Structures are given as C-alpha cells and as structure tokens.
Amino acid sequence: MSLDHRLRAVFDSIAADAVAREADHRIDHAAVDRLRRAGYTRLRVPVEYGGAGLTLAEFYPFVVELGAADPNLVQALRAHLLWVEQLLARPAEDPFRERWLRRIGDGVIVGNAVTEVNNAAGQTTTRLLRSGDRLILNGTKFYSTGTLYSDWIMAVAVDEEGEELWAMVPTRAEGVELRDDWDGFGQRLTASGTTIFHGVHVDPDEVIRVPYSSGAGHGQALAQSVHLANLAGIALAIVRDATAYVASRRRSFSHATTALPADDPQVQQVLGEIAAQAYAAHAIFTTFVAELEGVLTKVAAGTATDEDFTTIDLHAYQAQLAIVPQVLQAATTLFEVGGASATSRTRGLDRHWRNARVLAQHNPLIYRARLVGSHLLHGNHQAVQYTVGSVPQKENS
C-alpha cells in the first residue's frame, strides 16, 4: 500500500472517532501509534534514515488532512515535527543529527517541555546542573504539548553559567512526572499539560549547547506553519461536517423556501460561503509554504540573508492575520445551515470553533498586526525568537 493510502486510511479512522474521543477525554495512544506505523512521524526524515524524505510542499498536505481528521493530534505532534526540522538544519556530519534522525526513522516520537510560568520573559528557571560526573535536571514546565504521546522530551534548561540548552530526556526516565492538566476549552486532547523534572539524570550526549541551531531567522515561520496547516485542516472539516449535516437533515422550518434543507437556496449559499473561506485559507497557506521552502533551500545552501528571514517572518504573520479570521468565521457561519440540533453535543460541531480559537490564542494576532504595520512604516522588523513571561510580583514592604 502506498504512503498516501496508508496515511489516509489512518486519517479516516481518526476522523470517525474524533467526537467521541473528545467527549470521553481519551488520550488516544493507539491513534498516535497508527500514525507512527503509517509513517506520519517520519515524513520529512531522509530516506537513508528510514523516512519518506518529503519536501515541505509534499509534507504539509498530510498535516492539513490530519488537521481535518483531528486537530488535537496535529498539535500534539507539533513539537515532534519541529524537532525534525531542527535536526535537518544541523550540519550533515553532526553525529547528534544522524543519531536522532535514525531514532525518528525507527519510530521514536518527541514531545516538548519549553514554556514556564512565573518566569520573566526570556528567563528559564529549569536547571541542568553538574553533580559529580552526572548532569541533573530539575524544573517545572507548562503547556508541554504532546509529552503524554511521546517517547522522549526535549526540555529547555540553563546550566551553571546561565547558558540555554536542550536536554533530551526519555519520557519514562526516573524523576519525570507528566500531568494531563491542560484545561483549555479547545485542543483538549493535545496533552499540553505540566511536566516536572525531579532530579532527572541526563546523558551528556543528549545535550545540545546551541538549541536554536536552525537560527531564529526562520524558526518563527516554521513554528507557525504547523498552526496554519492545522487551521487549514479545520476549515476543510467545517465544510465536510456542515455538508454532511445538511445532506442528512430532514427537519426544516415553515418559513424556509423548500421542504428539505439540502434544496434550500439560502442554505446552499451558506455552504458556498463556508467553502470559499476554506479555499481561501488553504490557498494562502499553500502560497506561504512555497515561500518558506524557498527560504529553507537558501539556508541549506548558505545563501539566506537577513532580508529573507525578515520577509518570511512577516509573511507568516500576514498568513495568520488572513487565515485565522476566515476559519473562525466559517466555524460560526456553519450553524446557519440548521436549527437547534446543530448544537447537539453528539455532533460536536462546536469543536471546530473551539479548536481554531485556541490555536489562534497561542500567538495573539494584535501583536502580529502591529509588527507588520510597524515594518511597513519604519522597516525595522528583525526575525527573533519571541519568549513569554510574567512581570515579577513586588515583595511586601
């Protein structure tokens, strides 16, 4: 069976169970394992390491399709996909790169432990310190997307000198505690909970001293590309579910123009508008992927410039500003095709808006719009790695 057929069979099975899985709050390891065995987690890994060796343009349609099936799983595996990109950006002769690409080619899945709370912006409180001849990891991370589905965790920490690094830790290592305590109203099954490291021993060979090896120049654009693919997938799911709902609906209103909703020109208009919004979101995303792949090609050739990084950064933000409103509007408009039955929990049609809204919240659009506008006026944008933090509370005098 071809890669396309294998993956689409898994996507279909995941889509069929998505509403029930959310209703039961079921962290479905079996679904992730089916994706692993079908090859989803190694699509970008070079063939010589056991992957499919796909280009970005070949790869992202599969991410969009999984987003249409269940956007929880796209988000849960986002850290894994971005880790593959980090590895691909490292020098070809790097033994760390080769070791990890082979692991992922063999089926290993990687989660993350990056974000903290009660830390200042840019500050990392998790520590990887030397104790005799051992490295010991201590700290607490929040929003650790995908860790409950993963085999390894990439944890951001600092050493004795305050230097930031990646520490790769087996999920089942002694001292690792994983909590499924993410309580957002959307993306409920992304396993984006708390990760606590209690004196975890870390192999020195599994530490990278320069974590953002691919450079901040296109790191933001890569990170946003997964969100955008997921949103494009949600848009397709909205069209799919709204169409299926109307096609199966026998109940109508006395003031409708036809007996069956499927024959009602007004209902047909709503479906057409939703389809146009999904098309626009997908077209914008496809254009952005082509631009991003062009930058990655230049990075690999060593010819990428600061202007390239600035441009792809801003284009990522503009794609967000265009796609998010389209998908959120489609997710709301779909309810115009029916009555109160459209709000039934058994249908789960509200999940599309909830999931899209939470995806959009990861990177508030107001800041993206300001950065784009500021650059248009002053040409002052620089591609940087943004961080999140809190203002320290003042001590009582």
N, C-alpha and C positions, 0 to 999 in steps of 0.2 A: 504494500500500500504506500502511495506517495506521501510526502510530508504534508502536503495540503489536505489530503483526505484524512490522514491520521489526526491532525490537529482539529479539523472541522468536526470530526466525529466527537472529539472530546468537548469542543465548544458547545455542540448541540446538547450533549448530556448535562453539561454545567448549566446551560440556559434553562433546561427543562426543570431543574431543581432549585433555581435561584430564589424564587419567592419563598418556598418552604424552608430553605436553608436559613434565610434571614429571620423568618418568623420563629424558628426554633433556636436562633442564635447558635448555629452549628459551625464551629471552626472545622472546616472540612479538609482534613489532611488527605483523604482519598482523592478529592478533586485535584489537589496540587500534585499528588503523586501521578495521576493520569496525565497531567500537563508535562510533568518531568519525563515520563516514559515516552510520550509522544514527541518530545524534542523541543518543547517551547522554551525551556530554560537555557538552552544552548544554541539558539538560532543564530546569534552573532559570533559564536565561538568558531575560530577557523577549523576547517575540515581536518587538518592534521592533528588537532587536539580532541577530536570527537564531536565537533559541532557541525552546523549546516553552512557556516561561512557566509551568511546572507549580508547584503548591503543594507544600509538604513532603509532605502526605498523598498527593498524586498521584505524587510523585517517588520516595519510598522503596520502594514495591513493586518498582520496576525494579532498585534496588540489591540488594534481597533476592534477586531472581531471578538477578542476575549472581553473587551470592554462592553460590547453589545450583549455578550452572554452573561457576564457578572463583573461589574467594575471593581468589586471588592478584591477580586483576585489579581487584576492588573495592578492595583495599588499595593497589595500585599507583596507582590514580586517586583515592585519598582526598584527597591534597593538592590536586588539581585541584578536586574538589567543594567543599572547604573554602575554596579561594581564590574560587570563585564566590560563596560566602556572604559572604566579606569584602567583595567588590565590591558586592553587593546592599545591604549595610549602610551604605555610604558615601552622602553626600548626592547626590540625584538630579542636581544641577547640576555635580557634580565631573567635570572633563574626563578625569581618570585613570580614573574609573569607566566612563565612556562608551567610552573607547578600548579598555579591556580587555574589557568585555562584548562589544564588536563583534569583537575578535580571537577570543574564545572562540566567539562565534556563527559565526565563519568557520572554526572547526575547530582553533584553537590549543589545545594541551594543556600544562598547567603542573605541574611537579614541585616538590619542596622540598629545601632544604638548611638545616636548622634546628639539629639536635642535634649537639653536640660531645662529645668525651671528654677527660678530663684537665683539665676546667674545673670551677670551683666552681659549685655550684647557683646559677643566675641570672646567671652570668658568660658573656659572649660574647667569644671571642678573635679571631674573624674581623673584619677591619678593612676599612672603606671610607674611604679617606683621599684628600685632595685632593693632586694633583701638578700644579702649574701650573693649567691650565684643565681638567684631567681628574680624574675620580674613578676610583680604582684599588682593586680588590677582591682581598684576599689572605686565605687561610684554608683550613681543612680541616673538613669536615662528615662525620658518620657517620649511618647509618640514613636515608639520603636517599631515602625511599620514592618510587618512580615516576620518578626522574630519567632513567633509560635509555629510558623510553617517551615522554618529554616533549619539547616544543619550547622551552619557557622554564623557568627555575628561579627560585623565589622564595627568596632567600638572606637570612638574618638576620645582620646585622653591626652594628658600632658605629662611630661617626665619631670625630673628634679629641677631642670633648668627652665621649665615652663614651655618647652618646645612641644608643639602639637604633633600627634602621630596617629596612625591607625594601628589598632591591636586586633588581630583576628583570633576569635575565641570559639571553640566548639560550643554549640548550644547546650549540650548535656555535660559540660565541664562542671566539676565540683565548685560550688560557690556562685553559680549563675541561677538567678531567680527570675522567672518570666511571669508577668501578670497580664491577664486579659481584662484590663480595666479602662479601655477606651470607651467613653460614653457619648460620643457624638451621635446626632440624630441620623446621620448618613454614614456611608462607608463603615457599617457596623461590624463587618467581618474581616477587616483588614489586619486584625491582631496588632493594632497600633497602641499597645499598652506600655507598661512600665517594665524596664529591665534593670535589675540590681546586681551588681558585681560585689560579692563578699570575699575578698582575698583570693581572687582567681589567679592561678598560675598561668602565665602566658609564655609560650615558646618564643625566644628571641628571633627565630627565623620567620615568625609570623607577625613581625612588626615592620611598618613602613614609616620611615622618618619624614618623608615628604608626602603627606596624604593626598593633596590635590595635584597629582602627578600629571594630569591632563591639562592643568592650567585653569585658572579662573576664567580665562578668556572665553571659553565656550562651555564651561561647566554648568552655568545657569541655563543656557539654551538646551543642553542635553537633559537636565533635570526637568525642565518644563515640558519637554517634548513628550514624556510619558503621560503627564497630566492631560496634555492636549489630545493625545491619542485616545485616552480614556474618555474624555468628553465627546470626542467624535463618535466613539462606540456607543455611548449613552444616547446620543442623538439618533443613531440607527435603531437602537432598541425602542425608543419612543415611537418612531414610525411603525416599526414592526408590531408593537403591542397595541397601539391605537388602531391600526388597520385590522388586526385580528379581533379586537373588541367590537368594532363596528360591524365587521362581516358576520359575527355570530349573534348580534343583538336582534331580538325580535320585538322588543318593547319600544314604543315611541310615544309621542305626545299628540294631543288632539290638534294643536296648532302647528304641528310640523307640516311640511309640504308634501310628504309621502308617507305611506304606511310603514315602510321599512327604512331604518336609518341609512342603510347602505345605498339607498336610492335617493336620498335627500341631498339636493344640490348644496345646501348650506353645510351639511356635514362633510360632503366631498371637498368643499372649499377649505374647511379646517384641515383635513388630511393633506391637501395640497400645500397649504402654508407650512405645515409641520415638515413635510418632505423637503420643501425648499430651504428651510432653516437647517435641516440636517445636511443637505447637499452643500450649502454654503460653508458650514463648519468643516466638513470633510475636505472641500476644495482648498480652503485656507490652510488647513493642516498639511495637506499634500504639498502645497507650494512651500511651506516652511521647511518640511523635511528635505526637499530638494536643495534648499539653500543651506541647511545645516550639513548635509552630506558634502556639499562643496567646500565648506569650511574644514570639515574633518579631513578631506582629501589634501587640503593645503597644509594642515597641521602635520599629517603623516609625511608630507614632502618637505617639511621645514620651511615653507614659504608663507605661512599665515602671518598676518600683520595685526597690529593693534586696531586698525580700522576694520578688518574682518571681524574681530571679536566684538567691537562696539556695534557693528551693523547686525550681527546675528543675535546679540543680546537684545537690542531694541526691537528686532523683528519678532523675537519670542514674546516680548511684552505686547506688541501690537496684535499678534495672533491671539494671545489671551484676551485682550480687550475686545476682539471681534467675535471669538468663538464662545466665550462664556455667556454673554447675553443671549446669543442665538439659542444655545442649548437650554438655558433656564426658561426662556420664553416658550420654547417648544414643549418643555416639560409641564408648563402651566396651561398652555393652549389645548393640549390633548384632552383635557377634561371637558372641553366644549362639545365633544362628539357624543356625549351621553348624559345620563341623569345621575341620580344618587348612587346607582350601582357601580359607577366608575370609581367610587371611593372605597369600595369593599376592600378590606384587608387581604382577602384571599386573592385578589388580583394584584395587589402590590404596586399599582401604577404610581403611587406617590413616591416610591423609592427612586425613581428617575430624578425628580427634582431634588430630593434629599441628598442623593449621591453627588449630583452635579454641584449643588450649593456648597457641600463640604469640600469638594475638590477645589472650588474657586476660593474658599477661605484660606487655603494654605498660603496663598500669595495674594493679599488684598489688592484689588485692581486699582484702587485710588493711587497707590504708590507707583504702580507700573505706568499709569497715565501721566503722572507728574514727571517721571523720569524721561518719558518720550517727549513731552511738551517742553521740558527744560532743555533737552538736547536740540530740539528744533530752533529754539530761540538763541541758545548760547553755545551749542556744540560742545558741551562739557561732559558728556557721558563717558564713563570708563567701565569696562567689564570687570566686576569684582565679585567676590564670594560673599553674599549677604549672610548676616547672622541674626539671631533673635535673642533677646534677653529682657531682663526686668531692671527697673530702677531700684537700687537698694533702699530698704526702709531706713529712715533715720532712727538712731537709737534714742531712747527716752533720756532726757537730761536730768 
